[in-house]
């Protein structure tokens, strides 16, 4: 028996080194991908932010001047304020649409697979293609919406929603909800299907109403799924660019310029790559702070949890 125990202990120890190298070989492609497409560009961005770096001409080291300038950049603060407003509104709208859709497709219906597919289909369309499609739909001269509204006699003249701030923002939010609600629906549906049926049936037998079951059972057990959906939606909304660049072009009167749009203007319209890099790093810090706050809520245990 002692001899057998000694051999059983030695075999795993002798295999540790080959298994360790095998594990490194498995993760090597992913590490190359992460280092090449994330770590190196991030280091380059931080390095460029300390220079006056024109698109053409020699760069010049200026230290923290770019960061000092962005503190007093009114356009930057305006774009950050608009981006936060857009993030709050569009995230609330997506959750308000995606949650009922998830509850709907969670039912054991015969054609539930068809509806899941229909609701998810807009997700596979790229933001650029979706924005171009909605530009055509909103065209006041030959767009579908204009012909439909005037043909039905709802309005006498074709609407021009992109000429005012709130209608333009409403159109953008409507397009984004149509485009992305299906993805959030899938995340929430995963949380719904992870709830044990025994708990729901026990509450139903005890006489709990549907609203009470939803508030006391469904929502608490879906906490992590809801927080994950919020993190993804907030992050993507803070990085919004395509829809504003294509549909509104920052108008009317530069009122729909997002934070990433500001980075684009600084880097490729004003040709100030160093200042654009400083703006990019500042936005990264904001995103990391917001994500850390949301992740802290995810790590907290629900009330009464052990």
TORVOGU-245112 format. One record per residue (C-alpha): residue number from 1; residue in one letter; x, y, z. Coordinates in Angstrom, 1 decimal. Layout:
// TORVOGU-245112
+-----+-----+--------+--------+--------+
!   n ! res !     c1 !     c2 !     c3 !
+-----+-----+--------+--------+--------+
! NUM !   A !      X !      Y !      Z !
...
+-----+-----+--------+--------+--------+
This chain:
// TORVOGU-245112
+-----+-----+--------+--------+--------+
!   n ! res !     c1 !     c2 !     c3 !
+-----+-----+--------+--------+--------+
!   1 !   X !    0.0 !    0.0 !    0.0 !
!   2 !   X !    2.7 !    2.6 !    0.8 !
!   3 !   X !    4.4 !    1.8 !   -2.5 !
!   4 !   X !    1.2 !    2.3 !   -4.5 !
!   5 !   X !    0.5 !    5.6 !   -2.7 !
!   6 !   X !    4.0 !    6.8 !   -3.6 !
!   7 !   X !    3.5 !    6.0 !   -7.3 !
!   8 !   X !    0.1 !    7.7 !   -7.3 !
!   9 !   X !    1.7 !   10.9 !   -6.0 !
!  10 !   X !    4.7 !   10.9 !   -8.3 !
!  11 !   X !    2.8 !   10.5 !  -11.5 !
!  12 !   X !    0.9 !   13.8 !  -11.4 !
!  13 !   X !    4.0 !   15.7 !  -10.3 !
!  14 !   X !    5.9 !   14.3 !  -13.3 !
!  15 !   X !    3.2 !   15.3 !  -15.7 !
!  16 !   X !    2.9 !   18.9 !  -14.5 !
!  17 !   X !    5.6 !   20.4 !  -16.8 !
!  18 !   X !    4.2 !   18.8 !  -20.1 !
!  19 !   X !    0.6 !   19.8 !  -19.1 !
!  20 !   X !    1.8 !   23.3 !  -18.3 !
!  21 !   X !    3.5 !   23.8 !  -21.7 !
!  22 !   X !    0.4 !   22.3 !  -23.4 !
!  23 !   X !   -1.8 !   24.8 !  -21.7 !
!  24 !   X !    0.4 !   27.7 !  -22.8 !
!  25 !   X !    0.3 !   26.3 !  -26.4 !
!  26 !   X !   -3.5 !   26.3 !  -26.3 !
!  27 !   X !   -3.8 !   29.9 !  -25.1 !
!  28 !   X !   -0.9 !   31.2 !  -27.3 !
!  29 !   X !   -3.1 !   32.2 !  -30.3 !
!  30 !   X !   -5.5 !   34.1 !  -28.0 !
!  31 !   X !   -2.6 !   35.8 !  -26.3 !
!  32 !   X !   -1.1 !   36.9 !  -29.6 !
!  33 !   X !   -4.5 !   38.2 !  -30.6 !
!  34 !   X !   -5.0 !   40.2 !  -27.4 !
!  35 !   X !   -1.5 !   41.6 !  -27.3 !
!  36 !   X !   -1.5 !   42.5 !  -31.0 !
!  37 !   X !   -5.0 !   44.0 !  -31.2 !
!  38 !   X !   -5.4 !   45.5 !  -27.6 !
!  39 !   X !   -2.2 !   45.8 !  -25.6 !
!  40 !   X !    0.1 !   47.2 !  -28.2 !
!  41 !   X !   -2.5 !   49.7 !  -29.6 !
!  42 !   X !   -3.3 !   50.8 !  -26.0 !
!  43 !   X !    0.4 !   51.4 !  -25.2 !
!  44 !   X !    0.8 !   53.3 !  -28.5 !
!  45 !   X !   -2.2 !   55.4 !  -27.8 !
!  46 !   X !   -0.9 !   56.4 !  -24.3 !
!  47 !   X !    2.5 !   57.1 !  -25.8 !
!  48 !   X !    1.1 !   59.3 !  -28.6 !
!  49 !   X !   -1.0 !   61.3 !  -26.1 !
!  50 !   X !    2.2 !   62.9 !  -24.7 !
!  51 !   X !    3.1 !   64.3 !  -28.2 !
!  52 !   X !    1.9 !   67.0 !  -30.5 !
!  53 !   X !    1.5 !   64.6 !  -33.3 !
!  54 !   X !    0.2 !   66.0 !  -36.6 !
!  55 !   X !   -0.9 !   63.8 !  -39.5 !
!  56 !   X !    2.0 !   65.3 !  -41.5 !
!  57 !   X !    5.2 !   66.7 !  -40.1 !
!  58 !   X !    7.3 !   65.9 !  -37.1 !
!  59 !   X !    6.0 !   65.0 !  -33.7 !
!  60 !   X !    7.0 !   67.0 !  -30.6 !
!  61 !   X !    7.0 !   65.8 !  -27.0 !
!  62 !   X !    4.7 !   68.1 !  -24.9 !
!  63 !   X !    4.2 !   66.1 !  -21.8 !
!  64 !   X !    0.8 !   66.5 !  -20.2 !
!  65 !   X !   -0.3 !   69.5 !  -22.4 !
!  66 !   X !   -2.9 !   67.4 !  -24.3 !
!  67 !   X !   -4.5 !   66.3 !  -21.0 !
!  68 !   X !   -4.5 !   69.9 !  -19.7 !
!  69 !   X !   -6.2 !   71.1 !  -22.9 !
!  70 !   X !   -9.0 !   68.5 !  -22.7 !
!  71 !   X !  -10.0 !   69.8 !  -19.3 !
!  72 !   X !  -10.9 !   73.1 !  -20.8 !
!  73 !   X !  -12.3 !   71.7 !  -24.0 !
!  74 !   X !  -16.0 !   72.8 !  -24.1 !
!  75 !   X !  -16.8 !   70.6 !  -27.1 !
!  76 !   X !  -15.5 !   67.6 !  -25.2 !
!  77 !   X !  -17.6 !   68.2 !  -22.1 !
!  78 !   X !  -20.7 !   68.9 !  -24.3 !
!  79 !   X !  -20.1 !   65.6 !  -26.2 !
!  80 !   X !  -19.7 !   63.8 !  -22.9 !
!  81 !   X !  -22.9 !   65.2 !  -21.5 !
!  82 !   X !  -24.8 !   64.3 !  -24.7 !
!  83 !   X !  -23.2 !   60.8 !  -24.7 !
!  84 !   X !  -24.3 !   60.2 !  -21.1 !
!  85 !   X !  -27.8 !   61.5 !  -21.9 !
!  86 !   X !  -28.0 !   59.2 !  -24.9 !
!  87 !   X !  -26.6 !   56.3 !  -22.9 !
!  88 !   X !  -29.3 !   56.6 !  -20.2 !
!  89 !   X !  -32.2 !   57.0 !  -22.6 !
!  90 !   X !  -31.2 !   54.3 !  -25.1 !
!  91 !   X !  -30.3 !   51.8 !  -22.3 !
!  92 !   X !  -33.6 !   52.3 !  -20.6 !
!  93 !   X !  -35.4 !   51.9 !  -24.0 !
!  94 !   X !  -33.6 !   48.7 !  -24.9 !
!  95 !   X !  -34.3 !   47.1 !  -21.5 !
!  96 !   X !  -37.9 !   48.2 !  -21.7 !
!  97 !   X !  -38.3 !   46.5 !  -25.1 !
!  98 !   X !  -36.0 !   43.5 !  -24.5 !
!  99 !   X !  -37.5 !   42.3 !  -21.2 !
! 100 !   X !  -41.1 !   41.9 !  -22.5 !
! 101 !   X !  -39.6 !   40.2 !  -25.6 !
! 102 !   X !  -37.7 !   37.8 !  -23.4 !
! 103 !   X !  -40.8 !   37.0 !  -21.4 !
! 104 !   X !  -42.8 !   36.4 !  -24.6 !
! 105 !   X !  -40.3 !   34.0 !  -26.2 !
! 106 !   X !  -39.8 !   32.1 !  -23.0 !
! 107 !   X !  -43.3 !   30.7 !  -23.3 !
! 108 !   X !  -43.7 !   27.1 !  -24.6 !
! 109 !   X !  -45.4 !   28.1 !  -27.8 !
! 110 !   X !  -45.3 !   26.1 !  -31.0 !
! 111 !   X !  -43.8 !   28.9 !  -33.1 !
! 112 !   X !  -41.5 !   30.4 !  -30.4 !
! 113 !   X !  -38.4 !   29.5 !  -32.4 !
! 114 !   X !  -39.7 !   31.6 !  -35.3 !
! 115 !   X !  -40.3 !   34.6 !  -33.1 !
! 116 !   X !  -36.9 !   34.3 !  -31.5 !
! 117 !   X !  -35.3 !   34.4 !  -34.9 !
! 118 !   X !  -37.4 !   37.4 !  -36.1 !
! 119 !   X !  -36.6 !   39.4 !  -33.0 !
! 120 !   X !  -32.9 !   38.6 !  -33.3 !
! 121 !   X !  -32.4 !   39.1 !  -37.0 !
! 122 !   X !  -31.6 !   42.9 !  -36.8 !
! 123 !   X !  -28.7 !   42.2 !  -34.5 !
! 124 !   X !  -26.7 !   40.6 !  -37.4 !
! 125 !   X !  -26.9 !   43.8 !  -39.4 !
! 126 !   X !  -23.9 !   46.1 !  -39.0 !
! 127 !   X !  -24.4 !   49.6 !  -37.5 !
! 128 !   X !  -23.2 !   51.2 !  -40.7 !
! 129 !   X !  -25.7 !   49.3 !  -42.8 !
! 130 !   X !  -28.5 !   49.8 !  -40.4 !
! 131 !   X !  -27.8 !   53.6 !  -40.2 !
! 132 !   X !  -27.7 !   53.8 !  -44.0 !
! 133 !   X !  -31.0 !   51.9 !  -44.2 !
! 134 !   X !  -32.7 !   54.3 !  -41.7 !
! 135 !   X !  -31.3 !   57.3 !  -43.6 !
! 136 !   X !  -33.2 !   56.0 !  -46.7 !
! 137 !   X !  -36.4 !   55.3 !  -44.6 !
! 138 !   X !  -36.3 !   58.9 !  -43.2 !
! 139 !   X !  -35.6 !   60.7 !  -46.4 !
! 140 !   X !  -38.3 !   63.4 !  -46.7 !
! 141 !   X !  -38.3 !   63.3 !  -50.5 !
! 142 !   X !  -38.4 !   59.6 !  -51.3 !
! 143 !   X !  -38.3 !   57.8 !  -48.0 !
! 144 !   X !  -40.7 !   55.1 !  -47.0 !
! 145 !   X !  -41.9 !   56.9 !  -43.8 !
! 146 !   X !  -42.6 !   60.1 !  -45.7 !
! 147 !   X !  -44.7 !   58.4 !  -48.4 !
! 148 !   X !  -46.5 !   56.3 !  -45.8 !
! 149 !   X !  -47.4 !   59.2 !  -43.5 !
! 150 !   X !  -48.5 !   61.6 !  -46.3 !
! 151 !   X !  -50.3 !   58.8 !  -48.1 !
! 152 !   X !  -52.4 !   57.9 !  -45.1 !
! 153 !   X !  -53.1 !   61.6 !  -44.5 !
! 154 !   X !  -51.5 !   61.6 !  -41.1 !
! 155 !   X !  -49.4 !   64.6 !  -42.0 !
! 156 !   X !  -49.7 !   67.1 !  -44.9 !
! 157 !   X !  -45.9 !   67.5 !  -45.3 !
! 158 !   X !  -43.1 !   65.0 !  -45.1 !
! 159 !   X !  -41.6 !   65.2 !  -41.6 !
! 160 !   X !  -37.9 !   66.2 !  -41.2 !
! 161 !   X !  -37.0 !   64.8 !  -37.8 !
! 162 !   X !  -33.2 !   65.3 !  -38.3 !
! 163 !   X !  -33.6 !   69.1 !  -38.3 !
! 164 !   X !  -34.3 !   69.3 !  -34.5 !
! 165 !   X !  -32.5 !   67.9 !  -31.6 !
! 166 !   X !  -35.1 !   65.8 !  -29.8 !
! 167 !   X !  -36.7 !   64.3 !  -32.9 !
! 168 !   X !  -33.2 !   63.4 !  -34.2 !
! 169 !   X !  -32.2 !   61.8 !  -30.9 !
! 170 !   X !  -35.5 !   60.0 !  -30.9 !
! 171 !   X !  -34.9 !   58.6 !  -34.3 !
! 172 !   X !  -31.4 !   57.4 !  -33.3 !
! 173 !   X !  -32.8 !   55.7 !  -30.2 !
! 174 !   X !  -35.6 !   54.0 !  -32.2 !
! 175 !   X !  -33.0 !   52.7 !  -34.7 !
! 176 !   X !  -30.7 !   51.4 !  -32.0 !
! 177 !   X !  -33.5 !   49.7 !  -30.1 !
! 178 !   X !  -34.6 !   48.0 !  -33.3 !
! 179 !   X !  -31.0 !   47.0 !  -34.0 !
! 180 !   X !  -29.9 !   45.7 !  -30.6 !
! 181 !   X !  -32.9 !   44.8 !  -28.5 !
! 182 !   X !  -32.7 !   41.2 !  -29.8 !
! 183 !   X !  -29.3 !   40.7 !  -28.4 !
! 184 !   X !  -30.3 !   41.9 !  -25.0 !
! 185 !   X !  -33.4 !   39.7 !  -25.3 !
! 186 !   X !  -31.1 !   36.6 !  -25.7 !
! 187 !   X !  -29.2 !   37.5 !  -22.5 !
! 188 !   X !  -32.3 !   38.0 !  -20.5 !
! 189 !   X !  -33.9 !   34.8 !  -21.9 !
! 190 !   X !  -30.8 !   32.9 !  -20.7 !
! 191 !   X !  -31.4 !   34.3 !  -17.2 !
! 192 !   X !  -35.1 !   33.4 !  -17.4 !
! 193 !   X !  -34.4 !   29.8 !  -18.5 !
! 194 !   X !  -31.9 !   29.3 !  -15.6 !
! 195 !   X !  -34.6 !   29.8 !  -13.0 !
! 196 !   X !  -35.7 !   26.4 !  -11.6 !
! 197 !   X !  -39.3 !   25.6 !  -12.4 !
! 198 !   X !  -39.8 !   24.1 !   -9.0 !
! 199 !   X !  -39.4 !   27.5 !   -7.3 !
! 200 !   X !  -42.0 !   29.1 !   -9.7 !
! 201 !   X !  -44.4 !   26.2 !   -9.3 !
! 202 !   X !  -44.1 !   26.3 !   -5.5 !
! 203 !   X !  -44.9 !   30.0 !   -5.5 !
! 204 !   X !  -47.9 !   29.4 !   -7.8 !
! 205 !   X !  -49.2 !   26.7 !   -5.5 !
! 206 !   X !  -48.8 !   29.1 !   -2.5 !
! 207 !   X !  -51.1 !   31.5 !   -4.3 !
! 208 !   X !  -48.6 !   34.1 !   -5.4 !
! 209 !   X !  -49.9 !   36.4 !   -8.2 !
! 210 !   X !  -48.0 !   36.6 !  -11.5 !
! 211 !   X !  -46.7 !   40.1 !  -10.6 !
! 212 !   X !  -45.6 !   38.9 !   -7.2 !
! 213 !   X !  -43.8 !   36.0 !   -8.7 !
! 214 !   X !  -42.1 !   38.3 !  -11.2 !
! 215 !   X !  -41.0 !   40.8 !   -8.5 !
! 216 !   X !  -40.0 !   38.3 !   -5.8 !
! 217 !   X !  -38.6 !   35.4 !   -7.8 !
! 218 !   X !  -37.9 !   36.3 !  -11.4 !
! 219 !   X !  -36.1 !   39.6 !  -11.0 !
! 220 !   X !  -33.9 !   38.6 !   -8.0 !
! 221 !   X !  -32.8 !   35.3 !   -9.7 !
! 222 !   X !  -32.1 !   37.2 !  -13.0 !
! 223 !   X !  -30.0 !   39.8 !  -11.2 !
! 224 !   X !  -26.7 !   38.8 !  -12.9 !
! 225 !   X !  -28.2 !   38.6 !  -16.3 !
! 226 !   X !  -29.8 !   42.0 !  -16.0 !
! 227 !   X !  -26.5 !   43.5 !  -14.8 !
! 228 !   X !  -24.6 !   41.9 !  -17.7 !
! 229 !   X !  -27.1 !   43.3 !  -20.2 !
! 230 !   X !  -26.7 !   46.8 !  -18.6 !
! 231 !   X !  -22.9 !   46.6 !  -18.7 !
! 232 !   X !  -22.9 !   45.7 !  -22.4 !
! 233 !   X !  -25.5 !   48.3 !  -23.3 !
! 234 !   X !  -23.9 !   51.1 !  -21.4 !
! 235 !   X !  -20.4 !   50.3 !  -22.8 !
! 236 !   X !  -21.7 !   50.1 !  -26.4 !
! 237 !   X !  -23.7 !   53.3 !  -26.0 !
! 238 !   X !  -20.8 !   55.2 !  -24.6 !
! 239 !   X !  -18.8 !   54.2 !  -27.7 !
! 240 !   X !  -21.6 !   55.1 !  -30.2 !
! 241 !   X !  -20.3 !   56.6 !  -33.4 !
! 242 !   X !  -21.7 !   55.1 !  -36.6 !
! 243 !   X !  -25.3 !   56.2 !  -36.2 !
! 244 !   X !  -24.4 !   59.8 !  -35.4 !
! 245 !   X !  -21.8 !   60.0 !  -38.1 !
! 246 !   X !  -24.1 !   58.6 !  -40.8 !
! 247 !   X !  -27.6 !   59.7 !  -39.9 !
! 248 !   X !  -27.2 !   63.1 !  -38.2 !
! 249 !   X !  -23.6 !   64.0 !  -39.1 !
! 250 !   X !  -23.4 !   65.6 !  -35.6 !
! 251 !   X !  -26.3 !   68.0 !  -36.4 !
! 252 !   X !  -28.4 !   69.9 !  -35.9 !
! 253 !   X !  -25.9 !   72.6 !  -34.8 !
! 254 !   X !  -23.4 !   70.0 !  -33.5 !
! 255 !   X !  -25.9 !   68.9 !  -30.9 !
! 256 !   X !  -25.5 !   65.2 !  -31.5 !
! 257 !   X !  -21.7 !   64.8 !  -31.5 !
! 258 !   X !  -20.8 !   61.9 !  -29.3 !
! 259 !   X !  -17.6 !   61.3 !  -27.4 !
! 260 !   X !  -16.2 !   59.0 !  -30.0 !
! 261 !   X !  -17.3 !   61.5 !  -32.7 !
! 262 !   X !  -15.2 !   64.2 !  -30.9 !
! 263 !   X !  -12.2 !   61.9 !  -31.0 !
! 264 !   X !  -12.7 !   61.3 !  -34.8 !
! 265 !   X !  -13.0 !   65.1 !  -35.4 !
! 266 !   X !   -9.8 !   65.8 !  -33.4 !
! 267 !   X !   -7.8 !   63.1 !  -35.0 !
! 268 !   X !   -9.0 !   63.0 !  -38.6 !
! 269 !   X !  -10.6 !   66.5 !  -39.2 !
! 270 !   X !   -8.1 !   68.6 !  -37.3 !
! 271 !   X !   -5.3 !   66.1 !  -37.8 !
! 272 !   X !   -4.3 !   66.2 !  -34.1 !
! 273 !   X !   -3.4 !   62.6 !  -33.5 !
! 274 !   X !   -1.8 !   63.3 !  -30.1 !
! 275 !   X !   -4.8 !   65.1 !  -28.8 !
! 276 !   X !   -7.1 !   62.5 !  -30.2 !
! 277 !   X !   -5.1 !   59.8 !  -28.4 !
! 278 !   X !   -5.5 !   61.8 !  -25.1 !
! 279 !   X !   -9.2 !   61.9 !  -25.7 !
! 280 !   X !   -9.3 !   58.2 !  -26.3 !
! 281 !   X !   -7.4 !   57.4 !  -23.1 !
! 282 !   X !   -9.7 !   59.7 !  -21.1 !
! 283 !   X !  -12.7 !   58.0 !  -22.5 !
! 284 !   X !  -11.2 !   54.6 !  -21.7 !
! 285 !   X !  -10.8 !   55.7 !  -18.0 !
! 286 !   X !  -14.5 !   56.8 !  -17.9 !
! 287 !   X !  -15.6 !   53.4 !  -19.3 !
! 288 !   X !  -13.4 !   51.5 !  -16.9 !
! 289 !   X !  -14.9 !   53.5 !  -14.0 !
! 290 !   X !  -18.4 !   52.9 !  -15.1 !
! 291 !   X !  -17.8 !   49.2 !  -15.8 !
! 292 !   X !  -16.1 !   48.8 !  -12.4 !
! 293 !   X !  -19.1 !   50.3 !  -10.6 !
! 294 !   X !  -21.5 !   48.0 !  -12.4 !
! 295 !   X !  -19.4 !   45.0 !  -11.8 !
! 296 !   X !  -19.3 !   45.8 !   -8.1 !
! 297 !   X !  -23.1 !   45.5 !   -8.0 !
! 298 !   X !  -22.8 !   42.1 !   -9.8 !
! 299 !   X !  -20.4 !   40.8 !   -7.2 !
! 300 !   X !  -22.6 !   41.9 !   -4.3 !
! 301 !   X !  -24.9 !   39.2 !   -3.0 !
! 302 !   X !  -28.7 !   39.7 !   -3.0 !
! 303 !   X !  -30.4 !   40.6 !    0.3 !
! 304 !   X !  -30.9 !   37.6 !    2.4 !
! 305 !   X !  -28.2 !   35.6 !    0.5 !
! 306 !   X !  -25.7 !   33.4 !    2.3 !
+-----+-----+--------+--------+--------+
